[in-house]
Amino acid sequence: MVTKVPDPIDKHVGSRVRMRRLMLGTSQQTLGDKLGITFQQVQKYERGKNRISASRLQAMCEILQVPVSFFFDGAPQIAGRVWKDAEAPSPVSVTDFLTRSDGLKLVRAFTRIDDANLRRCLVRLVEEIAGENDRQART
């Protein structure tokens, strides 16, 4: 039996659905209920195993309060196709980071810090830590 490999675009769109759902603190069950589907179907969408129809994507946009373009930001390029005047895709690492619970917690906490100087200090601290880790990895 041949195993079907999810399309990279479907996986990307699904990861963006998951990211936004987590940002809103919505469960798969709640999203599924609002869409009239099971939470298992939401899981399949989020993993890219099932494609999301245009009408279902539009419904997700309304529920998750984002434009359709949100789901395609940073999507992988289709081989052989060049988009004129298109922005470079955002790094996949950012999407991966935001779909993890630690990344989402960090972003939520960081955005609640009102003091701009403190935010800059935290960024410098993390850059220093990351730089130290980079130096240790090279030795």
WOWOGI-V828431 format. One record per pair of residues at least 6 apart in sequence whose ideal C-beta (glycine too) atoms are under 6 Angstrom apart, sorted by the first residue. I is the first residue (numbers start at 1). GAP is how many residues later the second one is. Records with the same first field share a line. If there is no record, write none. Layout:
# WOWOGI-V828431
I->GAP + GAP
This chain:
# WOWOGI-V828431
6->42 + 43
8->68
9->66
10->38 + 41
11->37
12->63
13->58
14->31 + 32 + 33 + 34
15->80 + 84
16->55
17->28 + 29
18->28 + 81
19->79 + 80
20->44 + 46
21->10
22->82
28->11 + 14
29->10
31->11
32->6 + 7 + 10
34->29
35->24
44->6
45->7
61->7
74->15 + 16
97->6
113->6
